Amino acid sequence: MALKVVKEDLQSIEEYYKHPERSGLRWPFIFSTPIWLQSWWEVFGQGYEPLIRSFHSNDRLIGIAPLMLTDGGREARLIGSPDVCDYLDFITTGKAEDENLFFKHLVEHLQESGVKQLLLNAQRPDSAVFRGIFSTDQGNENRNGLKVSFTRQDQSFELKLSSDWDSFLAGLKKKQRHEVRRKLRRLENEGGSYSFRVIEQPREIEEFYPGFIELFKQNPEKADFLNEQMGRYFKTLILNTADAGLTRFGLLELEGKTIAAVLYFDYDNCIYLYNSGYDSDYHNLSAGLLSKILTIKHSVEQGKKTFDFLKGEEVYKSRLGGTATPIYKVNLAIS
């Protein structure tokens, strides 16, 4: 069996992404797409050395490892960071035989490159490494010359969307269904005329971006998070993904004024709720929560299949029907 390892960069793997019918690869999450990786690298990549490789078996592409080196080249990580990339993964065909072969030769290549540890943050239980090397019920052990282990890092919440809004409401617990309806009635009765709309054109998104940041920073914790570098990353990411047709702002407006906004991404029939902000003057109307509820409603009406609340323990996620998914940090010690 002829195996070939090809040195790639973020620009070259974009060609594979643009032509999935030729490459046969699955890009499982928006965080794995070249546009996301490029945005992250542009802001946070300084100090890392890229190690991006594609693996080909008998001239057939079986996977891409978008890695970067740290610790003097002794440690490799997936490009990205768990604070802004909720899920990270390798790019594979999704076929078991390909993934087993991919990881076998990836480890061999890392050994030859002097890498002693592969550290993988933000790994879902259905990520390629769990499918290709070990599953979450097997614990720590030595497999194929590797000392592999994983630890719980976080959790996200995911909602399988109903076919219509009434079905979504019917799927909630009785108390939560009542609360959703009560909050919407109160917004209409006490707040006046409200509307919810979604903007997705790059120019509209760029024009609204400063307004979103103002709403975002009304939460003191978010304001502290948004330092100079993180602010640069947000703007780079939002504008780049807007040009790629992936970015959305869901706006809750009251008497023509935007009182809450949701930043989300629409990718592969899944809605990723990335961040949000609301005007604190409208806290009594539950503006922040309602903007998310109305984003779900819009997603249902658009026929989307999944609504991903992403990482975080906020209680509203489970109350609105989200199911918890554990997120792991995986360590592979390479001898």
N, C-alpha and C positions, 0 to 999 in steps of 0.2 A: 504494500500500500504506500503510495507516494504522498508524503505530507510536506507542505510548504508553509513557511511562516513569512509573512510580508510586513515590513515596516510601514505603518500608516501615520496619518496626522488627522486633525479634526476636519480639515477640508476634504481629504480623500474619502473618509468614511461617509461624508455627506452624499457622495455619489451612490453608495450602497443604499442609503436611506431613501434617496429619490427614486430608486428603481428596485423596489422590493420584489417585483415579479422576476427580476433577473438574479438578485442575490439570494432569495429564499429565506431571508432573515426576518425575525420578529423583533420589533422594537417595543418592549412590553409596556413601558410607561413614558410619559412625556419627559421625565427627568433623564431618560436614556437617549433622547434624540440629540443629534449633532447641534442643533440650534441652542439647546439648553446647556450642553457641555461647553460650547464655544462661549456663551455668555458668562458661565462660571469662570472659565479659564481666563477670560479677558480681565476680570477683576481680582480673582484670588489665585491665579496660577503662578505668580512670581514665587520663586524659591523651590518649585517642583520641576522635575524633569519628566517630560511625557514618555510613556512607554506604551504606545498604541500599536497593537499587532492584530492582523487578521490571520486566520488559520484555514488552510485549504487542504482537503483530502482528495487525491485524484482529480485535481483541478476544480473541485467543487468547494465553495465557501461553506464552512461549518460554524464559524463564529468569529466575533471580534472582542478583544479585551481592551477597553479604553482605560488604561492604567496610567498612574504617575508614580514616580519614585521619590522617596524621602529617606531620611536617616542615612545620607551618604550612599544611596542606592541599595541599601540592605532591606528596605521595606517598600512594598508596592501596595497602592490603594487604587480603588476606582476613582476616576476623576469626579469631583463633587464633594460636598460636605453635608452631613446629616441635618445641620441647622437650616439649610435652605433647599435641600434635595431630599424629599421625604422617602423616596425609594431609589436605590442604585442597583444596577444589574449589568451582567454581561449581555452581549447581543448574540443570540444563537438562532438556530432553526427551530428549536423547540422539540426536536426529535431526540429520544433517549440515547440512541446509538451515537448520534452526532455530539451530544453534550458530554457523554463519557469520554469520547475520543478527544474532544476539545480540551477538557480539563486535564487529561493525561498529558497532552502535548504542551499545554500552557505551563503546567508545573515543571516539565522538563526544560522549557525555554527559560523560565524564571531561574531555575537552578544554574543553567549555563550563563545567565546574566549576573549571577552573584547575589540574587535576592534570597534573603533568609526568612522573610515573613510576608505573607499576603494578608492584609487587614482589610476586611470588607464591612463597611458601615451600611446601615439602612437596608438590611436584607429582609424581605418578606419570606414567609414560609414557602411560597410558590416561586421563589427566585431560582435562577439557573444553578447556583452553587448547591442549593439543597437538592435539586433534582439530579445534578450531575455527580455529587460527591457523597452527600449524606442527608438524611432526613431528620426532622426535629425530634423524633422519639428515640434516637440512638445515642445521644449523649457524647461525651468525649472519648475518643479512641484513636488508635493508630490505623490509618487506612491508606494502602498503597504507598507506604513510606512517609505519609504525612501525619503530623500530630494536629488534629483538627478539633476545634471547640467553638461553641457559640454561647452568647449570653443575651438575655433580654435587654433591649436598649430603649424601647418605647412601644407605643401602639397607635394604630390609626383606626378610623371608623369608616365603613363603607356601606352604602345603601343601594340595593338593587331596586331600580325604579319601576313603579307600576305603569300600566298602559294609559291611565288617566288620573286626574287629580282626585276624584272621588274615591278611586281605588286606593290611592296613596293614603288619604285620610282614614279610610276604613281599616287600613293595616296598622294604624297607630293604636296604642292603648287608649281606652275610653277617656281617661283623664287628659292625656296629651292631645287627643283629637278635640276635646272641649276647649283646651287652652289655646290651641291654634286658632280655632274659630272665634273665640272670645277676643283674642288680641287683634285679629283682623277687624272685627266689628268696632272695637274701641278706637283703633286707628282711624277708621272711617267716621265714627260718630264724634270723637273728640278732636281729631286732627283736621278734619275737613277733607277736601278732595285730594286723594293720593293716587299715584300711578307708579308702576314699575316698568322700567324699560332697560334694554340691553344695548350697549354700544360695542361695536367690534371692528369698525374701520380704523386703520392705523392713524389717520389724522385725528379722528375723534378721540381715540385713546390717548394720543400724545397731548391733545389740548386739555383733557380731563385729568391727566396724571397729577399736576400740582394740587388740584382740588382733592384728589384721593389721599395724597400725602397729608394734607391738612386734617382730614377726617381721621386718618390712621394715627396721627400723632396726638390726638385728643386722649388716647389711652396712654397713661404715663409709662407703662411697661413697654409698649410698642415704640414710644418715643425714644426710650433708652436703647432699645434694640437697633433703631435706625441711626447708627452712627454714620460718619462720612463715607466709609467704605461700603457699608451695607446699603446706604442710599444710592450710591453709584451702581451697585449691583442691581438693585430693584429697577432703576431706570433702564439700564442696559438690557436686562432680561425682558422687561415689559415691552420695550420698543422693538427688540429683535423678534420676540414671539408674535407681536402684533403684525409685523411685516410678513410673518409666516402664516398668518390667519388663525392663530391659536388663542389669542388673548381676548378676554371679555371683561367688561365692567357692568355689573348689574346695579342699577341706580334706583333707589327708593326716593321718590319725590313727593313733597307735600306742598300744595299750593305753588308748584313750580320750583321749589327749592329742594336741592339734594340733601337729604338728612341722613342717608346711609348709603354705603357703596360696598360691593363685594367684588374682589378681584378673583377671577377664576379662569381656568384654561379648559378648552374644549378639544379633546384629543381622543381619537379612536372610539367614539361613542361613549366616552367617559367624561364627566365633569369633575375637575379637580378644584376644590375650594381652597385657594391658596392664602388669601388674607382678606381682611375687611376693616371697615372703620365707620363710625357714626358720630353725628353731632350730639354731644352730651346734653344739650338743651332738650333733646327728645328722648332721654332715657326712660321717662315715665310711660312713653308709648311703645317701649320695647323695639325701638327702631333697628337696633343691631340684629336682634334675633329675627325680626320680620323680614329684613332684607335677605337673610339666608333662606327663610321659608319660601319667600317669593322666587328666589333663585331655583329652589327645588321645583316649584310649580312650573316655572318657565322651562326647566329641563325636561319635565314630564311632557309638557305640551310640544316640545321639540322632538320627542321620541327617543331621547337618550336612554341608555341602558343602565348606567351606573352613575351614582353620585358619591364621590370620594371626599369625605370631610378632612382627610389627611391626618397628620399626627396631632396629638394633644388629648388631654383628659376631660375637656369641657363636657359637662353633663348633658347639654342640649343635643349633642351628637347621638347619644343612645336614645334619648327621648324622642328624637325625630326618626328613629328606626334604624340607625346605624349599627352595624355589627363590628365588634372589635377584631382587629387583626394584629397579632404581635409583630414587632419589628426587632430584628436581631443584629448584633455585631458578631461577625465570624472571623476567627483567627485560624490561619493555616501556617504552621511552622514547617519550613521546607529544609530538609536535611541535605 
